[in-house]
Amino acid sequence: MIKILENLKCFLRGFLSAFKQQSTEYLEFEERELENVFALLLMGAFVGIPSPPTTLVMRLMPHMVREIYVMQQRVIDMDDIFGEIAALFDVT
């Protein structure tokens, strides 16, 4: 009887641990997606999406430091030959 209770206790610990881990992963994914939506709202004018009023964007911009850094790193890490050629000809 004691062995069964120990096995049940072990099973429940494992189950709760997996549930916590999966819940945490879902929350982290949702946070990343909300950050992307937030960045799209503030930077949407660059891709043609109507943006919120400029005063609101300027007040929220300090919260975008991480997103701007990530975008800058992607540009630096990307080897974009067409972008370099366009920069040479000053295409706007």
C-alpha positions, 0 to 999 in steps of 0.5 A: 500500500505504501509503495502505491502511495509513493508511486502516486505521489511521484506521478503527481509530482511529475504531472504537476512539474510538466504542467508548470513547464508547459504553462510557462512555455505558453506564457513566454510565447504569448509574451513574445507575440504581444511584444511583436504586436506592440512593435508593429503598432509603434513601427507600423508606419514603416510597412504601411499600417496606420500608426497611433498618434505620434505623441503616444508613440514617443511616450511608448518608445523607451519601452521599445529598446529591446525590440529596436536592438533586435531589429538592428542586430538582424539588419547587421547579421543579414547579408543583403546584397540587394539592399547594398546595391539599392544603397549605392544608387540611393533608391528611395 
